[in-house]
Amino acid sequence: MKVLIADDEPLARSRLQELLAELAAQEGIPIQLVAEVGDGSAAVEAARESQPDVALLDIRMPGMDGIQAALQMAGWEQPPAVIFVTAYDEHALAAFDAHAIDYLLKPIRLQRLQVALQRACLLSRAQRDALEGEDDGSLSVTYRGALQRIPLNEIIYLRAGQKYVEICHQQGLALSDESLKSIEERFPGRFLRIHRNALVAPQQARELSRDDAGQALLSLQGSDERLEVSRRHLPEVRQLLKI
């Protein structure tokens, strides 16, 4: 998830950076800060160059304010998802008129920021179900505030976190709020469960090894990750690899 921060107060920008780093460390959310600017005009220019997935915009900034910046971005073919961060609550209606997905009041709490970022990255169940009804050969996620289908044959593995499922595919990483169990049931035989928190594409399985503690690990084509294999599912993986 690429994130842009725009706030005219350096301390406020530093605070957001700290919260993003804490979320990345605690929750494993893949966050990359791509730009940090102090006004709306700079935010628009930085967003045009760095193509962030999410823009955290203060509303009151010198020159072009956050709402004006968000309205400019909203006209792009692939706009970032906008989250307003402000000390004032009287701008809420104007914020949502500018197509913001959330509105956070300072001081920002970690949990509240996490919820806002999840809204930026995850489909609502209704959106996802509608799309999946149209095409059973793909999973649907959000990307830069837009809906995106990931073909099943491009998925390498799916791994569950505390609040989302990480989808590793040939073009990168995406997030979904659908459970592993639901995905497994909806696409029977398509993925192999190797752990209670992981499904893999069988055709991507390459090598089974063990770490220093004796934990079985599966290497996959197209990924540098080695995923844990539970004792319960180890026989199936061995059979797949014919070892």
Secondary structure, DSSP 8 states (H G I E B T S, - for coil): -EEEEE-S-HHHHHHHHHHHHHHHHHH----EEEEEESSHHHHHHHHHHH--SEEEE-SS-SSS-HHHHHHHHHTSSS--EEEEEES-STTHHHHHHTT-SEEEESS--HHHHHHHHHHHHS--HHHHHHHHHH-TTEEEEEETTEEEEEEGGGEEEEEE-SS-EEEEETTEEEEE-S-HHHHHHHSTTTSEEEETTEEE-GGGEEEEEE-TT--EEEEETT-S-EEE--TTTHHHHHHHHT-
